[in-house]
Amino acid sequence: MEKKGQANIIAIALIALIVIVAVAIVWNIVSSLVREKSSEAGIGKFSVDIDITDAAAFETGASKISVKRGAGGEIDSLKFVFYDESGNSKIESAESLGELETKTYSFSPLGIGKISSVSVFPVIGNQIGMESRLGIENILEVPSGVVSWWRFDDGMDFMGKNNCNPVDIIDNEKRGKVASFNGNPAACGSDMSLNMGKEIGISFWIKTSSENGEIIKKGNNYLITLEKGFVNFNYGDKVKSEDKINDGEWHHVVATMTGIYVDNQLSSSKIMDKSGVINSEELKIGSFNGFLDEVMLFNEGLANTEVNGIYNNQKID
C-alpha cells in the first residue's frame, strides 16, 4: 500500500510538471506574438478613422485635398504623400482636424509630374497611422482658368474667394449634398474675378422640371437660363441647346466659347465671338426651381477633352 501511495504521488507530480511545461511553452509562443505585433504597431499600424473624400489636381500643379475624420483618437498632424506617374513622390505636412470634421487642404505646385495618387497619414508624436489613399481615377484634373468652384457641400467657394449666401443644402440620393433652389437665388459676390472679359467656361450639374428660370446671371456680362426646358447661354452673343434638360433627371451642362454641351455631347455648336458687359453687379445662382451641384466658372474656354474630363470625374452612375 505504501508503494502504491508513492506511485500515485509521483504520477501526480509528473502530471503537474507536464502542465507547467505546457503552460510555459504556450506562454512563450503567445508572448512572442504579442511582442511581434506590438513592435509592428509602433509605426504605421494604429488606426484612426480618416479618409480622403475628394482630390483635385490643377493644371498649374497646385492641388486641393478634402479629408474627413471620424470619431475617436488624437491626431497631432497629417502627412500627405503625392505620387506622380513616374514614381516620384513629395511629402507635405498639414495641421490636424477635429473629430467628425471635414477640411480641405490646399497645396502649391509640388515640383513633380502629373499626380497619379495621393495618400494621407495621421500622425501622433513620432508614430504614423494607417494610410488612406486615392488613385488617379478619383482625382479630378482641373483645367487652367478656374475662378470659382461651388461644390455645394456648403455655400463656400472651393477656390476660397466668392462664397454664396444663402444656400439651402440638402442630401440627394444620387449626388450627396446639393443646393436646392425655389426661385430665390444665392448671391455669390461681385468681385472683379467674376467678370469675364474675353473667354468663358461654365460647368454645372442640374436637376429640374421647370421650363423657365435663370440659372446663373452676372448682370449683362453672362447669363444662363432655362427657356421652355432648353438651355440658353448669353455672352454678348447667344446660343441655345438642342436638348431639353427639364425631365427631372440630373444633367451635366457646359457653356463655353464653342457652344453648349449636355451630358458630354455637343448639343449646340456656335463660336462665341462677343463678350458680355463688365459690371459691378452681383453674381446670382439659382433663380429657378430645382437643384444644382458642382458649379465651376472659368475665365477660359473649355475644349472637348476638358469637358469630357470634368464629366467623367463628376458623374455618378
C-alpha positions in Angstrom: 0.0 0.0 0.0 2.9 2.3 0.8 4.5 1.7 -2.6 1.1 2.3 -4.3 0.7 5.6 -2.5 4.2 6.7 -3.5 3.4 5.8 -7.1 0.3 8.0 -7.1 2.3 10.9 -5.7 4.9 10.5 -8.4 2.2 10.3 -11.1 0.5 13.5 -9.8 3.9 15.3 -9.7 4.7 14.2 -13.3 1.3 15.4 -14.5 1.8 18.8 -12.7 5.2 19.1 -14.3 3.8 18.4 -17.7 1.1 21.0 -17.2 3.7 23.6 -16.1 5.9 22.9 -19.1 2.9 23.1 -21.4 1.8 26.4 -19.9 5.4 27.7 -20.3 5.6 26.7 -23.9 2.2 28.3 -24.7 3.1 31.5 -22.8 6.4 31.8 -24.7 4.5 31.5 -28.0 1.8 33.9 -27.0 4.2 36.5 -25.6 6.4 36.2 -28.7 3.4 37.0 -30.9 2.4 39.9 -28.6 5.8 41.4 -28.8 5.9 41.0 -32.5 2.5 42.6 -33.1 3.3 45.4 -30.5 6.5 46.1 -32.5 4.6 46.3 -35.7 2.0 48.6 -34.1 4.8 51.0 -33.1 4.8 52.8 -36.5 2.2 52.6 -39.3 -0.4 50.4 -37.6 -2.5 52.4 -35.2 -5.8 53.2 -36.7 -7.8 56.5 -36.8 -10.9 56.8 -39.0 -9.7 59.2 -41.6 -10.4 59.3 -45.4 -9.8 61.4 -48.4 -13.2 62.4 -49.8 -12.1 64.5 -52.8 -8.9 65.4 -54.6 -8.4 68.0 -57.3 -5.2 68.5 -59.3 -5.0 71.8 -61.2 -3.2 72.2 -64.5 -0.9 74.7 -62.7 0.4 72.0 -60.5 -1.5 73.1 -57.4 -3.9 70.7 -55.6 -6.7 70.6 -53.1 -7.4 67.6 -51.0 -10.5 67.2 -48.8 -10.2 64.9 -45.7 -12.9 63.6 -43.4 -12.2 62.3 -39.9 -14.4 60.0 -37.8 -14.7 59.9 -34.0 -12.1 58.9 -31.5 -8.3 59.1 -31.3 -5.9 62.0 -31.0 -4.1 63.4 -34.1 -1.2 65.8 -33.9 -0.9 66.5 -37.6 -1.3 64.9 -41.1 1.2 63.8 -43.6 0.3 63.9 -47.3 2.3 61.9 -49.8 1.8 62.7 -53.5 3.0 60.4 -56.3 3.4 61.2 -60.0 3.2 58.8 -63.0 7.0 58.3 -62.9 7.0 57.1 -59.3 8.4 60.4 -57.9 6.9 61.5 -54.6 6.5 64.6 -52.5 5.7 64.7 -48.8 3.7 67.6 -47.3 2.7 68.2 -43.7 -0.5 69.9 -42.6 -2.4 70.7 -39.4 -4.8 68.2 -37.9 -8.6 68.3 -38.0 -11.1 67.7 -35.3 -13.4 64.7 -34.7 -16.2 64.4 -37.3 -14.7 67.4 -39.2 -14.1 67.6 -43.0 -11.4 70.0 -44.1 -9.9 71.0 -47.5 -6.2 71.4 -47.7 -4.5 73.5 -50.4 -1.1 72.8 -51.8 1.1 74.9 -54.1 2.7 73.3 -57.1 4.7 70.3 -55.9 7.6 70.2 -58.3 6.8 66.7 -59.5 4.9 65.4 -62.6 1.3 64.8 -63.1 -0.2 63.4 -59.9 -1.3 59.8 -60.1 -2.3 59.2 -56.5 -2.3 60.8 -53.1 -2.2 59.3 -49.6 -2.8 60.8 -46.1 -1.5 59.5 -42.8 -2.5 60.7 -39.3 0.5 61.5 -37.0 0.6 61.1 -33.3 4.0 62.1 -31.8 6.5 60.1 -33.8 4.0 57.5 -34.9 2.4 57.3 -38.3 -1.0 55.8 -38.6 -2.9 53.8 -41.2 -2.9 55.1 -44.8 -5.9 56.5 -46.7 -5.2 56.5 -50.5 -6.9 57.9 -53.5 -6.0 56.8 -57.0 -5.9 58.8 -60.3 -9.3 57.6 -61.3 -10.8 59.6 -58.4 -8.6 62.7 -58.8 -10.3 65.5 -60.8 -7.9 67.1 -63.2 -9.0 70.8 -63.3 -8.2 72.8 -66.4 -6.5 76.1 -66.1 -8.5 79.3 -65.6 -10.9 78.1 -62.9 -12.1 81.2 -61.0 -14.7 79.8 -58.6 -16.0 76.3 -57.8 -19.1 75.8 -55.8 -19.3 72.2 -54.8 -22.4 72.8 -52.6 -21.3 70.7 -49.7 -21.9 74.2 -48.2 -22.1 77.7 -49.8 -18.3 78.1 -49.8 -16.2 78.7 -52.9 -13.8 75.7 -53.2 -11.3 78.2 -54.6 -11.7 80.3 -51.4 -12.9 83.7 -52.7 -16.5 84.0 -53.8 -18.9 82.4 -51.3 -22.6 82.1 -52.0 -25.3 83.1 -49.5 -27.9 81.9 -48.7 -27.8 78.3 -49.9 -30.2 75.6 -48.9 -28.0 72.4 -48.8 -29.9 69.1 -48.9 -28.9 65.4 -49.2 -29.7 64.0 -52.6 -29.9 60.2 -53.0 -27.7 60.2 -56.1 -25.3 63.0 -55.7 -25.0 63.5 -52.0 -25.1 67.1 -50.8 -26.5 69.6 -53.4 -28.0 73.0 -53.5 -31.8 73.3 -53.6 -33.5 76.4 -55.1 -37.1 77.5 -55.1 -36.8 80.7 -57.2 -34.7 82.6 -54.7 -31.1 82.9 -55.9 -27.9 82.8 -53.9 -25.7 85.9 -54.1 -22.1 84.9 -54.8 -20.3 88.3 -54.7 -19.3 91.0 -57.1 -15.5 90.6 -57.1 -13.8 91.6 -60.3 -12.6 88.0 -60.7 -16.2 87.1 -61.6 -16.3 89.4 -64.6 -15.4 87.7 -67.9 -13.7 90.0 -70.4 -13.0 87.6 -73.3 -13.3 83.8 -72.9 -15.5 81.9 -70.6 -16.5 78.4 -69.5 -19.2 77.4 -67.1 -19.9 73.8 -66.0 -22.6 72.6 -63.7 -24.9 69.7 -62.8 -28.7 70.5 -62.8 -31.9 68.7 -61.9 -35.2 70.4 -62.7 -38.7 70.0 -64.0 -39.1 73.7 -64.6 -39.5 75.2 -68.1 -38.1 78.7 -67.4 -35.8 80.4 -65.0 -32.4 82.0 -64.6 -29.6 79.5 -63.6 -26.6 81.8 -63.5 -26.5 85.6 -64.0 -23.8 88.2 -63.8 -25.8 91.3 -65.0 -25.2 91.7 -68.7 -21.8 90.0 -68.5 -23.1 86.4 -68.8 -26.4 84.7 -68.4 -27.6 81.1 -68.5 -31.3 80.5 -68.5 -34.0 77.9 -69.0 -36.4 78.7 -71.8 -39.1 76.1 -72.4 -36.7 73.4 -71.0 -33.8 74.3 -73.2 -30.5 75.9 -72.0 -29.8 79.4 -73.3 -26.3 80.9 -72.9 -25.8 84.7 -73.4 -22.3 86.1 -73.5 -22.9 89.1 -75.8 -23.7 86.5 -78.4 -26.4 83.9 -77.7 -26.7 80.1 -78.2 -29.5 77.7 -77.4 -29.2 74.0 -76.7 -30.9 71.5 -78.9 -31.6 69.2 -75.9 -34.1 69.8 -73.2 -32.9 69.2 -69.6 -36.2 69.7 -67.6 -37.1 66.0 -67.3 -36.4 65.8 -63.5 -33.1 63.9 -64.0 -29.5 65.0 -63.4 -27.8 66.5 -66.4 -24.3 67.9 -66.9 -24.2 71.2 -68.8 -21.2 73.2 -70.1 -21.4 76.6 -71.7 -18.2 77.6 -73.4 -16.9 79.5 -76.4 -17.8 76.8 -78.9 -21.4 76.2 -77.8 -23.3 74.2 -75.2 -22.6 70.6 -74.1 -25.3 68.4 -72.5 -24.2 65.2 -70.8 -20.8 65.2 -72.6 -22.2 65.7 -76.0 -22.1 69.0 -78.1 -25.8 70.0 -78.1 -25.4 73.3 -80.0 -22.3 74.5 -81.8 -21.6 78.2 -82.2 -18.4 80.2 -82.0 -19.0 82.9 -79.4 -17.0 85.9 -80.8 -18.5 88.5 -78.5 -18.1 89.2 -74.8 -20.6 90.5 -72.2 -20.6 93.8 -70.4 -18.2 94.1 -67.5 -20.2 95.3 -64.5 -20.2 95.6 -60.7 -23.4 93.6 -60.3 -23.5 90.5 -58.0 -23.3 87.0 -59.5 -26.5 85.2 -58.7 -27.1 81.5 -58.9 -30.4 79.7 -58.7 -33.3 81.9 -59.9 -35.3 78.7 -60.8 -36.9 75.7 -59.1 -34.6 72.8 -58.9 -31.1 71.6 -57.8 -27.5 72.4 -58.7 -24.2 70.8 -58.0 -20.5 71.3 -58.9 -20.9 74.8 -60.4 -17.5 75.8 -62.0 -16.6 79.2 -63.5 -13.6 79.5 -65.8 -12.0 82.6 -67.4 -11.0 80.5 -70.3 -13.0 78.5 -72.9 -13.1 74.7 -72.4 -12.1 72.2 -75.1 -13.9 69.0 -75.8 -11.3 67.0 -73.9 -11.6 69.2 -70.8 -15.4 68.9 -70.9 -15.0 65.1 -71.1 -12.6 65.1 -68.2 -14.9 67.1 -65.9 -18.0 65.0 -66.9 -16.3 61.6 -66.3 -14.9 62.6 -63.0 -18.0 64.2 -61.6 -20.7 61.8 -62.9 -22.2 59.3 -60.5 -23.5 56.1 -62.0 
